[in-house]
Structure formats: C-alpha cells, structure tokens
Amino acid sequence: MARLSWEEFQALTPEQKAPFFQREGRPYHALVAQQFDRPFLDRLCELATRTRRIAKTRGGRLFLQDLLSDKRAMLYFAQPSTRTFLSFYAACQIVGLQPAEVRDTSTSSELKGESPEDSVRTFSSYFDLIIMRHPVGGFAERIAWLLSNTERSVPVINAGSGKDQHPTQALLDIYTLQRSFEPRGGIEGKRIVFVGDLARGRTVRSLSWLLLQYPGVRQVFVAPPSLQIGEDVLAYLRRAGVEYHLTDDFESEIPAADAIYMTRIQDEWDVNRESAALDTRRFKFTAAHLPKLKPDAILMHPLPRRDEIAPECDADPRAMYWRQVRNGMWVRVALILIIFDRDVEVDRYYEDLTR
C-alpha cells in the first residue's frame, strides 16, 4: 500500500487490495469483507469460541486481560452507533487494551477546520490500534493507506464505512451462522434470504461477499424494487458462479429459508424523505410467520430494528439477533488478537484448560 499512490490504490479491485491489508500472513488492517478467505474465517470462529470458553473462569479472564495490556486503542466513531461501539469497547477490555473514544466530531479539532485525515493521524501518535466508523464510504481504506505512508503505521479496523462495507458485522454473522448450522453440516448448501433495504444496507453487502467462501449457498434478495441489492454485488455473484434470486414476494420465501436476515429501512441516507413514500408492510416478519418457518431455520437482524421483526418473535428459539450481539463481541476479541499475533497464546491456554 505504501508503494502506491492513493489514485493507484483506489483503482484496484477489492481482491487486488487484499494483500496490502496483510502482514506476515495475517490481517494487519481489517477493512473489507473480500480480504477474508475461508481458512481465516474458520480460524476466527475457532478462536472466538476458545476465548469465550476461557473467559468463563476468573483465571481465564485475567489471562485474557493481560494479553494486550501494553496497548491502547482509539475508537473513532464519526457516525452514531450503540452495538458496534460497545461491542468493540468491551472486546478491548477483555484483552486488556486501554480504550479511548471520540464519538462526536463537534468535540474534536475538526470543529476548528482540521481534516478528518489529520485527526486520525493525530490518534496514531497516541494509540496502537484505530477502530473507526465513518459516514464516507472507503474512508477507512484511505486512512489505512495514509498511515502506511508515514513512519507511524498502526492497524485500522473498519467498524462501518458509508453504505459500502461493515466487515466485522459480516464476520459475526458468519460466526452466528456457523454455530447455528453446526448440527446441520455447516453453512454450505444453505438458503439465505435477505430482506429489507438491501440497496443501502452495508451489512448485507459484506455478508453476501463472505458467503462466497461456502459452496452451495443460495442467496435470495427480497426488497421493494427501489431498495433491491446493488448491481455491483450481483455482478460479483455472477462472476463467482453463485446462485441468487431477486424478488419482492417475501411470503413465498419463508418456508424454504434456512436463514432469514431482516434489515431496517436506512432512511438516514434519504435526500428528500423518499423512503417515507414506500409501502414496506410486506417486508416485515410477524408472529404469524413463525409457523411457516422451518423448525431448524434461524431469524437474524443486525440491529437496530424498528418494526421489521415483531417483539413477539423474540422468545422463539430460532430468533438469533440477540445472540448475534453477543457473538459480535467475541468475534472482535478474536480479530484483535489475530491482528496483534497473540492468538497462539490463547491456543496454548485453551489446550491446557481442556486436557
């Protein structure tokens, strides 16, 4: 990345960029879903499960807290967030990373005219890891490129970038799918139904790309025509030879689904409140849909939700969205440990624990 101009770097495809996000065979930056291959996903899920088991004992928690107690992390969230921010904050605490935060740019020197790039470069002078959410798509990649061209390069984790990427949400979704389908042979061959605002939902985009790592997965995109998944994602699926289906008939897709991934209307991106004119009543999951759902299917949502899933569904054992929240913290713990090359110590501790 340091050998390329920003213009040259921007011109690369996500697959071409991926090697620049690695160091010594492991992720250094975590920026786009396309940088993660199947061996990495399997390793991440395994490590997440091991760390959560270690953390069940006081001795295990103390062991984890010492792993990165010499490091500091900046959580730079220039866009509102509850779950992702707290998930990363808790993950930092679990491995001993000392977290600091900027969650409102009006309290920073950006209010005085400082560029966001200069703000983040300032953070890199104080911290060993930058975790960032920003409303501008691709901004996390730009920061990673910028820092790689300085004498103080630190890892950057993309915690949500405009309307294009949310890679760590996709990682936790993969972990949730893997754990849910473990008794059924894993994620391979399953039918995943995405519902809602797919045009602007960065979680769906990132997860759709990751699902390419699992043979036989069929992806179904259910949305009003104006909110249907973008052509860039579909072109990517076609190149990979992946089966997909577009429809606005949610009712007909429920009985065959192995996983239903509901999303809210992303009206924060509206220019003239255009989403308010849409009739989205057919794109909601209600208690009346539960009998139509397969007994071993699962219901997911990246949250926050509005009325896409009725609260009456929450107690159903197939409702996985609150488990997604917990899974996210452990996946982010595992990702941070891999970035800092401390995962092997976790393996040793786990093997001693399970002997």
C-alpha positions as CSV (number, residue, x, y, z in Angstrom):
1,M,0.0,0.0,0.0
2,A,2.9,2.3,0.8
3,R,4.3,1.9,-2.7
4,L,1.1,3.0,-4.4
5,S,-0.4,6.5,-4.8
6,W,-3.9,6.9,-3.5
7,E,-5.2,7.0,-7.0
8,E,-3.4,3.8,-8.0
9,F,-4.7,2.1,-4.8
10,Q,-8.3,3.2,-5.4
11,A,-8.2,1.7,-8.9
12,L,-7.6,-1.8,-7.6
13,T,-10.3,-4.3,-7.1
14,P,-11.0,-5.5,-3.5
15,E,-9.2,-8.7,-4.3
16,Q,-6.2,-6.8,-5.5
17,K,-6.2,-4.7,-2.4
18,A,-6.4,-7.6,0.0
19,P,-2.6,-8.4,0.1
20,F,-1.9,-4.8,1.1
21,F,-4.0,-5.4,4.3
22,Q,-1.8,-8.3,5.4
23,R,1.5,-8.6,7.2
24,E,3.3,-11.8,7.6
25,G,0.4,-13.9,6.5
26,R,-2.2,-12.4,8.9
27,P,-4.5,-9.4,8.7
28,Y,-2.9,-6.1,9.7
29,H,-5.9,-3.9,8.7
30,A,-9.5,-5.2,8.7
31,L,-11.2,-3.1,6.0
32,V,-13.3,-5.1,3.5
33,A,-15.1,-8.4,3.6
34,Q,-13.3,-9.6,0.4
35,Q,-10.0,-9.7,2.2
36,F,-11.0,-12.7,4.3
37,D,-10.7,-16.2,2.9
38,R,-12.2,-19.5,4.2
39,P,-9.2,-20.6,6.3
40,F,-9.2,-17.2,8.0
41,L,-13.0,-17.4,8.7
42,D,-12.6,-20.9,10.2
43,R,-9.7,-19.8,12.3
44,L,-11.5,-16.7,13.5
45,C,-14.6,-18.7,14.5
46,E,-12.5,-21.3,16.3
47,L,-10.6,-18.6,18.2
48,A,-13.8,-16.8,19.2
49,T,-15.2,-20.0,20.7
50,R,-12.0,-20.6,22.6
51,T,-11.7,-17.2,24.1
52,R,-15.4,-17.2,25.3
53,R,-14.8,-20.6,27.0
54,I,-11.5,-19.3,28.6
55,A,-13.4,-16.3,29.9
56,K,-15.8,-18.4,31.9
57,T,-13.3,-18.6,34.8
58,R,-11.7,-15.8,36.8
59,G,-8.2,-17.2,35.9
60,G,-9.1,-17.2,32.3
61,R,-10.4,-13.6,32.3
62,L,-7.2,-12.5,34.0
63,F,-5.2,-14.3,31.4
64,L,-7.0,-12.6,28.5
65,Q,-6.8,-9.2,30.2
66,D,-3.0,-9.5,30.2
67,L,-2.6,-10.3,26.6
68,L,-2.7,-6.7,25.3
69,S,-2.4,-4.7,28.5
70,D,0.6,-2.8,26.9
71,K,-1.5,-1.5,24.0
72,R,-4.0,1.3,23.6
73,A,-6.9,1.6,21.1
74,M,-8.8,4.7,19.8
75,L,-12.5,4.2,18.9
76,Y,-13.2,7.0,16.4
77,F,-16.9,6.9,15.7
78,A,-17.9,9.8,13.5
79,Q,-21.3,8.1,12.9
80,P,-23.9,7.2,15.6
81,S,-23.5,3.6,16.9
82,T,-24.6,1.7,20.0
83,R,-23.9,-2.0,19.4
84,T,-20.8,-1.8,17.3
85,F,-19.2,0.8,19.6
86,L,-19.9,-1.1,22.8
87,S,-19.0,-4.4,21.3
88,F,-15.6,-3.1,20.3
89,Y,-15.2,-1.3,23.7
90,A,-16.0,-4.5,25.6
91,A,-13.7,-6.5,23.3
92,C,-10.8,-4.1,24.1
93,Q,-11.5,-4.5,27.8
94,I,-11.5,-8.3,27.6
95,V,-8.0,-8.4,26.1
96,G,-6.6,-5.6,28.2
97,L,-6.4,-2.9,25.5
98,Q,-6.9,0.5,27.1
99,P,-9.7,2.2,25.0
100,A,-10.3,5.9,24.4
101,E,-13.0,7.4,22.2
102,V,-14.1,10.2,20.0
103,R,-17.8,9.8,19.3
104,D,-18.8,13.3,18.3
105,T,-16.6,15.3,15.9
106,S,-18.0,18.5,17.2
107,T,-15.9,18.0,20.3
108,S,-12.7,17.5,18.3
109,S,-10.5,19.8,16.3
110,E,-12.5,19.0,13.2
111,L,-14.8,21.7,14.5
112,K,-11.9,24.1,14.0
113,G,-11.4,23.0,10.4
114,E,-9.0,20.1,10.9
115,S,-9.4,17.5,8.3
116,P,-10.6,14.0,9.3
117,E,-7.3,12.6,7.9
118,D,-5.2,14.9,10.2
119,S,-7.4,14.0,13.2
120,V,-6.8,10.3,12.6
121,R,-3.1,10.8,12.1
122,T,-3.0,12.5,15.4
123,F,-4.7,9.5,17.0
124,S,-2.0,7.2,15.6
125,S,0.6,9.2,17.6
126,Y,-1.0,8.1,20.8
127,F,-2.6,4.7,20.1
128,D,-1.7,1.3,18.8
129,L,-5.0,0.5,17.0
130,I,-7.6,2.6,15.4
131,I,-11.2,1.3,15.2
132,M,-13.3,3.7,13.1
133,R,-16.8,4.2,11.8
134,H,-17.4,7.0,9.3
135,P,-20.2,8.1,7.0
136,V,-18.0,8.4,4.0
137,G,-17.6,5.1,2.1
138,G,-14.0,4.0,1.7
139,F,-12.7,6.4,4.3
140,A,-11.2,3.6,6.5
141,E,-9.2,2.4,3.5
142,R,-7.9,5.9,2.9
143,I,-6.8,6.2,6.5
144,A,-5.0,2.8,6.2
145,W,-3.3,3.9,3.1
146,L,-2.4,7.3,4.6
147,L,-0.9,5.7,7.8
148,S,1.1,3.2,5.7
149,N,2.8,6.1,4.1
150,T,4.0,7.5,7.5
151,E,6.6,6.4,10.0
152,R,3.8,5.6,12.4
153,S,1.6,2.9,10.8
154,V,-0.9,1.3,13.1
155,P,-3.7,-1.2,12.3
156,V,-7.1,0.1,11.2
157,I,-10.4,-1.7,11.7
158,N,-13.3,-0.6,9.7
159,A,-16.4,-0.5,12.0
160,G,-18.7,0.7,9.3
161,S,-17.9,2.7,6.2
162,G,-20.7,4.7,4.4
163,K,-23.1,2.5,2.6
164,D,-20.5,0.1,1.3
165,Q,-18.9,-2.1,4.0
166,H,-19.3,-3.3,7.5
167,P,-16.8,-6.2,7.6
168,T,-16.8,-7.1,11.3
169,Q,-20.6,-7.3,11.3
170,A,-20.3,-9.8,8.4
171,L,-17.7,-11.7,10.5
172,L,-20.0,-12.0,13.4
173,D,-22.9,-13.0,11.1
174,I,-20.7,-15.8,9.7
175,Y,-19.9,-16.9,13.3
176,T,-23.7,-16.9,14.1
177,L,-24.5,-19.0,11.0
178,Q,-21.7,-21.4,11.7
179,R,-22.7,-22.0,15.3
180,S,-26.4,-22.3,14.3
181,F,-25.8,-24.7,11.5
182,E,-23.1,-26.8,13.1
183,P,-25.6,-29.7,13.8
184,R,-26.7,-29.5,10.1
185,G,-23.3,-29.7,8.4
186,G,-22.3,-26.1,8.5
187,I,-23.2,-23.1,6.2
188,E,-22.6,-25.0,3.0
189,G,-25.7,-25.5,0.8
190,K,-28.0,-23.3,2.9
191,R,-30.6,-20.9,1.5
192,I,-30.0,-17.4,3.0
193,V,-32.8,-14.9,2.5
194,F,-32.0,-11.1,2.8
195,V,-35.0,-8.8,3.4
196,G,-35.5,-5.0,3.5
197,D,-33.3,-2.1,2.5
198,L,-30.7,-4.0,0.6
199,A,-29.5,-1.1,-1.6
200,R,-28.1,0.8,1.3
201,G,-27.6,-1.9,3.9
202,R,-23.8,-2.3,4.2
203,T,-24.2,-5.4,6.5
204,V,-25.9,-7.4,3.7
205,R,-23.3,-6.3,1.1
206,S,-20.4,-7.5,3.3
207,L,-22.1,-10.8,4.3
208,S,-23.1,-11.6,0.7
209,W,-19.4,-11.4,-0.2
210,L,-18.3,-13.6,2.7
211,L,-20.9,-16.3,1.9
212,L,-19.0,-16.9,-1.4
213,Q,-16.5,-18.8,0.7
214,Y,-19.1,-21.5,1.4
215,P,-20.0,-23.8,-1.5
216,G,-23.6,-24.2,-2.5
217,V,-25.1,-21.3,-0.6
218,R,-28.1,-19.8,-2.4
219,Q,-28.7,-16.1,-1.8
220,V,-32.2,-14.6,-2.1
221,F,-32.7,-10.8,-2.0
222,V,-36.2,-9.7,-1.1
223,A,-36.9,-6.0,-1.3
224,P,-39.0,-3.3,-3.0
225,P,-37.5,-2.6,-6.5
226,S,-36.1,0.7,-5.4
227,L,-34.3,-0.9,-2.4
228,Q,-33.1,-4.0,-4.1
229,I,-29.4,-5.1,-3.8
230,G,-26.9,-3.2,-6.0
231,E,-25.8,-4.4,-9.4
232,D,-22.1,-4.4,-8.2
233,V,-22.9,-7.2,-5.7
234,L,-24.9,-9.1,-8.3
235,A,-22.1,-8.8,-10.8
236,Y,-19.7,-10.2,-8.2
237,L,-22.0,-13.1,-7.5
238,R,-22.3,-13.9,-11.2
239,R,-18.5,-13.9,-11.7
240,A,-18.3,-16.3,-8.8
241,G,-20.9,-18.6,-10.4
242,V,-23.2,-18.2,-7.3
243,E,-26.9,-18.9,-7.5
244,Y,-29.1,-15.9,-6.5
245,H,-32.7,-14.8,-6.8
246,L,-34.3,-11.4,-6.7
247,T,-38.0,-11.0,-5.6
248,D,-40.4,-8.7,-3.8
249,D,-42.5,-11.7,-2.6
250,F,-41.4,-12.3,1.0
251,E,-44.2,-14.7,1.9
252,S,-43.2,-17.2,-0.7
253,E,-39.6,-17.3,0.5
254,I,-40.2,-18.0,4.2
255,P,-40.9,-21.8,4.1
256,A,-37.7,-22.6,2.1
257,A,-35.3,-20.4,4.1
258,D,-32.6,-21.8,6.2
259,A,-31.8,-18.2,7.5
260,I,-33.8,-15.0,7.1
261,Y,-31.8,-11.9,7.5
262,M,-34.1,-8.9,8.2
263,T,-32.9,-5.3,7.9
264,R,-34.4,-1.9,8.6
265,I,-35.1,1.0,6.1
266,Q,-31.9,3.0,6.0
267,D,-33.7,6.4,5.8
268,E,-30.7,8.3,7.2
269,W,-29.4,8.2,3.6
270,D,-32.6,9.8,2.2
271,V,-32.2,13.1,0.4
272,N,-35.9,14.1,0.2
273,R,-37.5,11.6,2.6
274,E,-38.2,9.3,-0.3
275,S,-38.3,6.2,1.9
276,A,-41.4,7.6,3.6
277,A,-43.4,7.0,0.4
278,L,-42.6,3.3,0.3
279,D,-45.1,0.7,1.4
280,T,-42.9,-1.8,3.4
281,R,-45.6,-3.7,5.2
282,R,-44.9,-6.8,3.1
283,F,-41.3,-6.8,4.2
284,K,-41.8,-7.5,7.9
285,F,-41.6,-10.7,10.0
286,T,-44.5,-11.2,12.4
287,A,-45.6,-13.8,14.9
288,A,-47.9,-15.1,12.2
289,H,-44.9,-16.1,10.1
290,L,-43.3,-18.3,12.8
291,P,-45.3,-21.5,11.9
292,K,-44.2,-21.1,8.3
293,L,-40.5,-21.0,9.2
294,K,-38.7,-24.4,9.2
295,P,-38.1,-25.8,12.7
296,D,-34.3,-25.6,12.3
297,A,-34.2,-22.3,10.4
298,I,-32.9,-19.1,12.1
299,L,-34.0,-15.5,12.1
300,M,-31.3,-12.8,12.1
301,H,-31.1,-9.0,12.2
302,P,-28.0,-6.7,12.5
303,L,-30.0,-4.3,14.7
304,P,-31.1,-1.7,15.5
305,R,-34.6,-2.8,14.5
306,R,-37.8,-0.8,14.2
307,D,-40.8,-3.0,13.3
308,E,-39.1,-5.4,10.8
309,I,-39.4,-8.2,13.4
310,A,-42.3,-8.2,15.9
311,P,-41.2,-8.4,19.5
312,E,-43.4,-11.4,19.9
313,C,-40.8,-13.4,17.9
314,D,-38.0,-12.7,20.4
315,A,-38.7,-15.7,22.6
316,D,-38.7,-18.1,19.7
317,P,-35.5,-20.3,19.9
318,R,-34.9,-19.6,16.2
319,A,-34.5,-15.8,16.9
320,M,-30.8,-15.3,16.8
321,Y,-30.4,-11.5,16.8
322,W,-29.6,-11.1,20.5
323,R,-27.1,-14.0,20.1
324,Q,-25.6,-12.1,17.2
325,V,-24.9,-9.2,19.6
326,R,-23.0,-11.4,22.0
327,N,-21.2,-13.3,19.2
328,G,-20.0,-9.9,17.8
329,M,-18.1,-9.1,21.0
330,W,-16.2,-12.5,20.9
331,V,-15.5,-12.3,17.1
332,R,-14.0,-8.8,17.6
333,V,-11.9,-10.2,20.5
334,A,-10.6,-12.9,18.2
335,L,-9.9,-10.4,15.4
336,I,-7.9,-8.1,17.6
337,L,-5.9,-11.0,19.0
338,I,-5.1,-12.2,15.4
339,I,-4.0,-8.7,14.3
340,F,-1.6,-8.4,17.3
341,D,-0.4,-12.0,16.9
342,R,-1.5,-13.1,20.3
343,D,-3.8,-15.9,19.2
344,V,-1.2,-18.7,19.7
345,E,-1.1,-18.0,23.4
346,V,-4.8,-18.4,23.5
347,D,-4.5,-21.8,21.8
348,R,-1.9,-22.9,24.4
349,Y,-4.0,-21.8,27.3
350,Y,-7.1,-23.5,25.8
351,E,-5.3,-26.8,25.3
352,D,-4.1,-26.8,28.9
353,L,-7.6,-26.0,30.0
354,T,-9.2,-28.8,28.1
355,R,-6.8,-31.6,28.8
